[in-house]
């Protein structure tokens, strides 16, 4: 039984975390550029600090979200490798 059969929901969850992470990166960059180049009257005096804040917070959120997706995949790979090692050890004993 392959890992996709046993843990399909976790594979989907890892993919969704990584997808959301990339969407956060894109959204962060769009908001950052809009604050710097866009509507200058709305945030006239606070454009630069607000843009830097958006970049820092968005980057942090993207990093955490992408890392969560990668961590789920690492745990799944560890589980699969452990199972293979245990199966190989059992075959040697028999």
Secondary structure, 3 states (H helix, E strand, C coil): CCHHHHCHHHHHHHHHHHHHHHHHHHHHHHHHHHHHHCCCCCCCCCHHHHHHHHHHHHHHHHHHHHHHHHHHHHHHHHHHHHHHHHHHHHHHHC
